[in-house]
Amino acid sequence: MRLTSRTKTFLRWSGIFIVSLCYFLGLFIASQSFAVFLESQSLLLSNPISMNTYNQAMDSLIQATDRVFDAAIYGFAICVPFILFIFKKIR
């Protein structure tokens, strides 16, 4: 069975769209840790706080940032080969 050029284009861009959607969904899920941080710490940090509480809040913020960076780096490293594979197999 031979695929037409139009069908190949549709399959190629559909695959790329799905891979990109998964990547951005992963980034969105990873960035939700920022929302949790803002929700739990915003009122707490509006008044004077102890140094221990401040350090805990900063550790939480660093962990949230690390999650987003890890998701972005590993997701990019996974998605780019998938996209290249799609372009290679569907010509």
C-alpha positions in Angstrom: 0.0 0.0 0.0 1.4 3.3 -1.0 0.5 6.5 0.9 -0.1 9.7 -1.0 1.9 12.8 -0.3 -1.1 14.4 1.4 -1.6 11.5 3.7 2.1 11.5 4.6 2.0 15.2 5.4 -1.1 14.7 7.6 0.5 11.8 9.5 3.8 13.6 9.9 2.3 16.8 11.3 -0.2 14.9 13.4 2.6 13.0 15.0 4.6 16.1 15.6 1.6 17.8 17.1 1.0 14.8 19.5 4.7 14.8 20.6 4.6 18.6 21.1 1.4 18.4 23.0 2.8 15.7 25.3 5.9 17.9 25.9 3.9 21.0 26.8 1.5 19.0 29.0 4.6 17.6 30.9 5.9 21.2 31.3 2.4 22.3 32.5 2.3 19.5 35.1 5.8 20.3 36.3 5.0 24.0 36.7 2.1 23.2 39.0 4.6 23.0 41.8 4.9 26.8 41.5 1.2 27.2 41.9 1.3 25.1 45.1 4.2 27.2 46.4 2.4 30.5 45.7 -0.8 29.3 47.3 0.8 27.9 50.4 3.5 30.6 51.0 2.0 33.9 49.7 0.2 34.8 52.9 2.9 33.4 55.1 5.6 35.5 53.4 3.6 38.8 53.6 4.5 39.3 57.3 7.8 39.2 59.1 8.9 35.5 59.4 11.7 33.6 61.1 14.9 32.6 59.3 14.0 29.0 59.5 10.6 29.6 57.8 12.3 31.7 55.1 14.9 28.9 54.4 12.1 26.3 54.1 10.2 28.5 51.7 13.3 29.1 49.6 14.1 25.3 49.5 10.5 24.7 48.3 11.0 27.3 45.6 14.3 25.8 44.5 12.7 22.3 44.3 9.9 23.6 42.2 12.3 25.3 39.8 14.4 22.1 39.6 11.3 20.1 38.6 10.5 22.5 35.8 14.1 22.6 34.5 14.3 18.8 34.7 11.0 18.4 32.8 12.1 20.9 30.2 15.6 19.4 29.6 14.6 15.7 29.7 11.4 16.4 27.7 13.4 18.2 25.0 15.9 15.4 24.9 13.1 12.9 24.4 10.9 14.8 22.0 13.5 16.0 19.5 14.5 12.4 18.6 10.8 11.4 18.3 10.2 14.3 15.9 13.3 13.4 13.9 12.1 9.8 13.8 8.7 10.8 12.5 10.3 12.8 9.8 12.6 9.9 8.9 10.0 7.2 8.7 7.2 9.2 7.1 8.7 10.7 3.9 
